[in-house]
Amino acid sequence: MDPNLSPVAPVEPEQRTPARRPFWLGVGVGVVAAATVGGIAFGAVAGVRALSAPATFEITGTLTLNGKATTTGLPTGFSCAGTSGYDDLSPNAAVKVSDESGTLLAKGHMIGSVGGSGYCIFDFAVTDVPRGSKFYEVEIARRGGLSYTEVEAEEGLSLSIGD
């Protein structure tokens, strides 16, 4: 060591205080993170619901015949049927469901009836009706069809005919 040189004190690194980021930057990052997690969760729930929702539904309902009805010669589960102009309203009557373009979507049938000589209430069911049509036309026997939305059809129908 040179005697003319004085010892140099070691230089300590400068103590820096950590840079403080603005408060709002932290809030913004938090909001973006929460929105991302929320969006992922919403998408997952919506996807599961879409996958678990059945592609078909069932239309059920009643048809009340006010008028001529018979109570004889009927199969089990049927206590009445139409007569005298209402003969097509019987245990064998078909129930057809078509879409807005007239395409047949599903067929069902009468499943029972209760009543007497002046009235008859039929129960009917149509299973495996595909979802997604603009409307559903329900036709019983040869009586022409009535139109319903999917929500209306799924809630159950109450129809009537006669006097």
C-alpha positions in Angstrom: 0.0 0.0 0.0 1.2 3.5 -0.9 1.9 5.6 2.2 0.9 8.8 0.3 -2.6 7.5 -0.3 -5.1 7.7 2.5 -7.4 4.9 3.0 -10.7 5.3 1.3 -13.8 4.4 3.2 -15.9 1.9 1.5 -18.9 3.4 -0.3 -22.1 2.0 0.9 -24.8 1.6 -1.7 -27.5 4.2 -1.6 -30.6 3.2 0.3 -33.4 3.6 -2.1 -36.9 3.7 -0.9 -39.1 1.4 -3.0 -40.9 3.3 -5.7 -44.5 3.9 -4.7 -46.9 3.1 -7.5 -50.0 5.3 -7.6 -52.9 4.1 -5.6 -55.3 4.0 -8.6 -53.0 1.7 -10.5 -53.5 -0.9 -7.8 -57.2 -0.4 -7.8 -57.3 -0.8 -11.6 -55.4 -4.0 -11.5 -57.7 -5.3 -8.9 -60.8 -4.4 -10.9 -59.4 -6.0 -14.0 -58.5 -9.2 -12.1 -62.0 -9.4 -10.5 -63.7 -8.9 -13.9 -61.6 -11.6 -15.5 -62.4 -14.1 -12.8 -66.1 -13.1 -12.9 -66.2 -13.5 -16.6 -64.6 -16.9 -16.5 -67.0 -18.0 -13.8 -70.0 -16.7 -15.7 -68.9 -18.4 -18.9 -68.3 -21.7 -17.1 -71.8 -21.6 -15.5 -73.5 -20.6 -18.8 -71.6 -23.4 -20.6 -72.7 -26.0 -18.0 -76.3 -24.8 -18.2 -76.3 -25.0 -22.0 -74.8 -28.5 -21.9 -77.2 -29.7 -19.2 -80.4 -28.2 -20.6 -82.3 -30.9 -22.4 -82.7 -30.5 -26.2 -86.3 -31.5 -26.0 -89.3 -30.9 -23.7 -92.8 -32.3 -23.1 -96.1 -30.7 -23.9 -98.9 -31.7 -21.7 -102.4 -30.4 -21.3 -106.2 -30.8 -21.2 -108.9 -30.5 -23.8 -112.4 -29.9 -22.5 -115.2 -31.0 -24.8 -118.4 -29.2 -23.9 -121.1 -31.1 -25.8 -121.8 -34.6 -26.9 -119.8 -37.2 -25.1 -120.2 -41.0 -24.5 -119.3 -43.0 -21.5 -119.5 -46.5 -22.9 -117.2 -48.9 -24.6 -114.0 -47.1 -23.6 -110.5 -48.5 -22.7 -109.1 -48.3 -19.1 -108.2 -44.8 -18.1 -110.9 -43.2 -20.2 -114.3 -42.5 -18.8 -115.6 -40.5 -21.8 -115.1 -39.6 -25.4 -116.6 -37.4 -28.0 -119.7 -38.4 -30.1 -122.2 -36.9 -32.6 -119.8 -34.7 -34.5 -117.0 -35.0 -32.0 -116.2 -38.6 -32.7 -112.6 -37.7 -33.6 -112.0 -36.7 -29.9 -111.4 -40.3 -28.7 -108.8 -42.3 -26.8 -107.1 -42.9 -30.2 -106.9 -39.2 -31.2 -103.4 -38.1 -32.2 -101.8 -34.9 -30.9 -99.3 -33.4 -33.4 -96.8 -30.6 -32.8 -95.4 -28.7 -35.8 -93.0 -25.7 -36.1 -93.6 -22.3 -37.8 -92.9 -23.8 -41.2 -95.4 -26.7 -40.7 -92.7 -29.4 -40.2 -93.9 -32.1 -37.9 -91.8 -32.1 -34.8 -93.4 -34.7 -32.5 -96.5 -36.8 -32.1 -98.4 -37.7 -28.9 -101.7 -39.0 -27.8 -104.6 -38.8 -25.4 -103.6 -40.4 -22.1 -106.9 -40.4 -20.2 -110.3 -38.7 -19.8 -112.9 -37.9 -17.1 -116.4 -36.7 -17.6 -120.0 -37.6 -18.3 -122.6 -37.3 -21.0 -122.5 -33.5 -21.4 -118.7 -33.0 -21.2 -115.4 -34.7 -21.4 -111.9 -33.6 -20.2 -109.1 -35.3 -22.0 -105.5 -35.3 -20.8 -102.8 -35.4 -23.5 -99.0 -35.6 -23.8 -96.4 -35.1 -26.5 -92.8 -36.1 -25.5 -89.5 -35.3 -27.2 -90.5 -31.9 -28.7 -87.3 -30.2 -29.9 -86.5 -26.8 -28.5 -85.7 -23.7 -30.5 -88.7 -23.1 -32.7 -90.3 -19.7 -33.0 -93.6 -21.2 -32.2 -95.3 -24.6 -31.8 -98.6 -25.5 -33.4 -100.5 -28.1 -31.4 -103.2 -30.0 -33.3 -105.5 -32.5 -31.7 -107.4 -35.0 -34.0 -108.6 -33.1 -37.0 -109.5 -29.9 -35.2 -106.8 -27.6 -36.6 -103.9 -26.2 -34.7 -103.3 -23.5 -32.2 -99.9 -21.8 -31.8 -97.8 -21.3 -28.7 -94.4 -20.1 -27.7 -92.0 -22.6 -26.2 -92.5 -21.1 -22.7 -96.3 -21.3 -23.1 -96.2 -24.9 -24.5 -93.9 -26.0 -21.7 -96.1 -24.6 -19.0 -99.0 -26.8 -20.0 -102.0 -26.1 -22.2 -105.7 -25.9 -21.4 -107.9 -26.1 -24.5 -111.7 -26.2 -25.0 -114.1 -27.0 -27.8 -117.9 -27.2 -28.1 -121.0 -25.5 -26.9 
